[in-house]
Every structure is written in C-alpha cells, then in structure tokens.
Amino acid sequence: MADSGWRETTVGVLCDEGVLHTQTGPFGSQLHSYDYVPSGVPVVPTEGIGRRRLLTEGIPEVAEETAARLSRHRLKAGDILFARRGVQATGLSAIVTPRQEGWLCGTGAILLRIKGKAVDPEFLSFLLSAEESVLWLKQHAVGAVMPNLNEGVIRQIPLTLPPLAEQKAIAAVLGALDDKIELNRRLNATLEAMARALFQSWFVDFDPVRRNLDRAANGKHKLPTLGKDPAATFQPLELDALFPASFQESSLGHIPTGWETSTIGAKLQTVLGGTPSRAKPEYWTDGTVAWINSGKTNEFRIIEPSEWITKEALENSATKILPRRTTVLAITGATLGQVSITEIECCANQSVVAIPASEQFPTEFIYPWIEENIEKLIASQTGGAQQHINKGNVEELVLLCPDGRVVAAYQTKAKPLFDQIAANCFQSRTLATLRDTLLPKLLSGELSTKSVAQTTEGHPTR
C-alpha cells in the first residue's frame, strides 16, 4: 500500500459505519408514465447515467407536487447514481453536480450518498467510474439476459481509500483532465450546432432563396454579384448569388428552381454490414480490422471499434470496409434510428446501414440530411417485437440534389467544423485514456499526485 492510513474496504462496510448510504429509486408503482410533464423537476432514468456524467438531454420531468411526494428521492450535490439495469448501462455511475441538486432519482437508478467528511465524493466518483469498477459491476450484476444491480451488489463493491487529503489530491488531478474533456464536449456541441444551423438555413429553409425573393419583391431584381470565390470570402450577398430567386414544385414540396430530387439509392452507395462467425474464434483473436456493432451509433462520433476482427474474417463474411467519415445508421433494436459518423476506417454488423460519401454528396451533407429525415425512415419500420427498417427503406429515402456550386460552398464552410469536432473527439479519448491509466497508479502509490500534476499541467485541449 502507498502509505499508512490507506484502507481496503467495501461500500457495505462504510454504510454500516454511517459513512455511506444506499437507496434504490422509487418503485414503478410510485412513479408512472402519466406523471411526466413537459416542464418540471427532472427525473434521472437509467439512460440518463453516463460514464461519471449525467446525460441530461431529453430526460423526463414531473410536476413539483409529484417531486414533493417523492422527496426522499431528491438528489444532493455529490450523490452518485448507478444505472440499475440494461446490458449497456449496467456498471455506469455518475456524480450529481450542484446544478442537478433537487432533481429526482429515477426508478432505474440506485443512489449512493456520502455522509460526513471521511470520503471525498469526487474521488469516490472517479473510483467507481474506473474501468476496473465498471467491469466488476457488470460481472456481479444479476441476470444473464438483462443484467440488474441491486443494493446488495452495490454494498459488495471493493474500495481502496487513501487518507482524505490524498483523496482530494487525486480527485483534483483527475478532475483537471475531466474538465478538459468536458470543455471539448461543449465545444463540439457548439460546432455541431453551427454546422446544423448552416445546413438548415441552406437546404431545409432555403434562406438565401427567400432573401433573393425579398430583393425582387422590393424592386431589386438584380441578384448580388457573384465573386471569384464566394465560399472563401463567406460574404452572404455573394453566397446568395449561388442560389436562384424562385421555387419549383418537387416530391419534397417547394425547392429552389433548378435543383432536383432523387433517392439515396439512386445517387449513393449503401452498405449493409455483417458479423463474422462467432463459431470461429480465430476470426476474433488478434484482429487488425476495426469492426463496430449497432450500439456504436449511439456515440457522437465513432472513434474506436467495438471489436477487432482478422482479415480472414473480413474476407469470409458479409461485412465490408467503410472509409473514414461514413454516415452510419442503426436499423434495428434499441438503437433503431441512431445516426453517427465513423472517424476511423472500419466495418460494421448487419444492424447497420452505411452511406459512404461521394464527390457530389460529402458526409457533411449526407449526415445532416439523414438526421433531418430520420422520422420519415422510422415511420417505414416493420416487425413485431423487434421493430426495424431495412436497406431498401434507406435507399428509397428522397434526397435533395442542390446545385453543385452550392454544395461546394457549403462544404468549404462545414468541413472545417466537422474536422475540429473529430480532432476534439480524438483528443478527449487520449485524455480519458490518460485519466483511466493514472487512477490505479495513483492508488498503488506508483505515482504521486504532485508528479502527475506537474506532468499534465497545461495539457492542450485543442
């Protein structure tokens, strides 16, 4: 052990000592779907628990009266929530921030509360989110088909606790890395919003065409002068000159005059993935080919594979290599309708349809077009217990075909945003790997917090 005062214990022992407290979220009989309202007190469900961070977008809310009735499940800053069920979620835990104080623990979560000052919440959160802890929880979850956690399992979690001062020092070092990861996440959200707004303006709302129509209506019949390189200058008036000043009817409704509509299948290649035989272990051992399952489409950008397969597996299965920056869409199961972009060369399973880019249609256009029309695709789903769409549904989706000069101008503005997003994602992965590597070394005493702080200080975030 690194120093005197370090302790090997369990969550249960600390609960018995009054240091920690566990509590399962409200029973289903206490909280029903009809209790949810458009605006109120947020309730954290299983899917709202990420790796050490609550995923707050789109989580349900209840009225203040309901929250008052369930007041014993109100969250406090420093609480830790465990995802209680689900193949993917089980093992994940997240710390409650001051901004989330007063929210409710959902039925699919277990709350762990720190009482007193013997344990630092930030340190404990890092400890419980470490890969070793996540794997331990997955291995001890109850149920093979649908793993579940309960308070009994949580109480068995082994913990290595240094003295409080050392806990705080470790949390500060790891927290600095986490802060940089969070900054990248926020930057990416901003960049994605900028790219989406540009796409919406040009290819959904057709704002430049409407501006040209307004000019004509005000007696300014002449369009703005088209510069030598309007995309490079980013001048709105010059860019407007790339667009017509009228609309025409199409299968999509009104579109700019001179533009066309077609289908994904007529203009682009689509690729259905496949899975090499699991009966052949040699296909999955020491592989060098990146392979993803449909669960990866839940990720903002795909920067690492689910597994690695061998070249022999690739040659003897239906899966195919997809180039970097391919748009991928989950077509079945819990991830149905999820869309993402591969930032690595990889192949995929049969629950994924991929749409590689072309010269006419770059990924920066395909990806937002699919997202814009995802509800139309989902509306075509079939199946009973397992809803799904198929490759044919994707190929039949109507595709807007803008003037090539407009796409080129859009690409000039959108691609740098997508490139920066990818760079931030890869850097965040590097930071996360560093964080996860440091924790066991700090706990073993192999590294000191002082030496690590000096090494990581000033680590770039961009």
Salt bridges, closest charged atoms under 4 A:
ASP16 OD1 - ARG155 NH2 2.86
GLU17 OE2 - ARG7 NH2 2.57
ASP35 OD2 - HIS32 ND1 3.66
ASP35 OD2 - ARG69 NH2 3.86
GLU64 OE2 - ARG74 NH2 2.48
ASP79 OD2 - ARG113 NH2 2.69
ASP120 OD1 - LYS168 NZ 3.30
GLU122 OE1 - ARG52 NH2 2.31
GLU131 OE1 - ARG51 NH2 2.75
ASP178 OD2 - ARG52 NH1 2.55
ASP178 OD1 - ARG435 NH1 2.50
GLU182 OE1 - ARG53 NE 3.98
GLU182 OE2 - ARG185 NH2 2.63
GLU182 OE2 - ARG186 NH1 3.74
GLU192 OE2 - ARG196 NH2 3.20
GLU192 OE1 - ARG301 NH2 2.92
ASP240 OD1 - ARG211 NH2 2.73
ASP240 OD2 - ARG215 NH2 2.84
GLU249 OE2 - HIS254 NE2 3.16
GLU299 OE2 - LYS296 NZ 3.06
GLU304 OE1 - ARG429 NH1 4.00
GLU307 OE2 - ARG278 NH2 2.75
GLU343 OE2 - ARG301 NE 3.96
GLU343 OE1 - ARG324 NH2 3.17
GLU343 OE1 - ARG325 NH2 3.27
GLU364 OE2 - ARG325 NH1 3.27
GLU371 OE1 - ARG196 NH2 2.64
GLU395 OE2 - LYS391 NZ 2.87
ASP403 OD1 - ARG405 NE 3.31
ASP419 OD1 - ARG325 NH1 2.65
ASP419 OD2 - LYS415 NZ 2.96
ASP436 OD1 - ARG435 NE 3.04
